[in-house]
Amino acid sequence: QVQLVESGGGLVQPGGSLRLSCAASGGTFSRFAMGWFRQAPGKEREVVGVISRSGDSTYSSDSVKGRFAISRDNAENTAYLQMNSLKREDTAVYYCAAHSARLWSTIYYRTDDYEWWGQGTRVTVSS
């Protein structure tokens, strides 16, 4: 059974930075495409950034493009979300997710593509 554990959330002032980590266990990490999603109160879960198994293909949503970066370390079984220039509207619970992907460089955008999810880490952007 694949387990994903997010960490790194917290309270940060507008303009600040946080780095989220997603530690995976129970499977071969390099076989998973990874994604970061978020859900704000009263809103649907939305994609933030996704990354292929290889790490050479990534996607960031328009709302975070240029501010957030997704990466992974297959040797450490960990995915990351570096968040810079945080805004109040980035406040949400952030989830990492894993998809057992056949293709090495393909990325996946939809929540329905992902079989395994972490418990989430809360990010609050407030002064």
GIURMO-V263761 format. One record per run of one state. SS is the DSSP state (A for helix, B for strand, O for the rest). FROM is the first residue (numbers start at 0). LEN is the number of residues. If there is no record, write none. Layout:
ss	from	len
SS	FROM	LEN
SS	FROM	LEN
This chain:
ss	from	len
O	0	2
B	2	5
O	7	2
B	9	3
O	12	5
B	17	8
O	25	3
A	28	3
B	31	8
O	39	6
B	45	6
O	51	6
B	57	3
O	60	7
B	67	6
O	73	4
B	77	6
O	83	4
A	87	3
O	90	1
B	91	9
O	100	10
A	110	3
O	113	2
B	115	2
O	117	3
B	120	5
O	125	2
